[in-house]
């Protein structure tokens, strides 16, 4: 299944709501708000239940492709205002920021916004009517991978770092000029097109 084009009513399961609400200082109040206004986006603090890595949308898609094709997959992921929000383990934002600054091979990774303890992020509504253009939740972001468990698997800093590096290297390879095939480059001059005989 292509997580980018799957169309349905987007929703967070009851268990997923419980997990999201656990990030708040007042989980019961958060659940009551969602019950009354399931289409409303919400601001939640980072550092307790999750951290969030915010990246440019296209790069975020490449990172998710890497996580799913050559890694362990991912936990919840949202799209909001042209950014991909990857939910990661608490503490991973600070660690990733440090790793990206330290590792020279991460220099091709575009600047990421690492939201950890003391930060807050806007999360999409717990429900959104995809086919309703006048839906109050339209434009408030959407879930690419909606929370569906009380304890979702969240990637750590090292997993996200390697996915970012692979995505950046893949992008660099895709934009590089194509090189001659190795066999053609090693042939002596005139070997591919011998001079006509008299």
Secondary structure by P-SEA (a helix, b strand, c coil): cccccccccccccaaaaaaaaaacccaaaaaaaaaacccbbbbbbccccbbbbbccaaaaaaaaaaaaaccccccbbbbcccbbbbbbccaaaaaaaaaaacccccccccbbbbbcccbbbbbcccccccccccccccccccccccccccccccccaaaaaaaaaaaaaaaaaaaccccccccccccccccccccccc
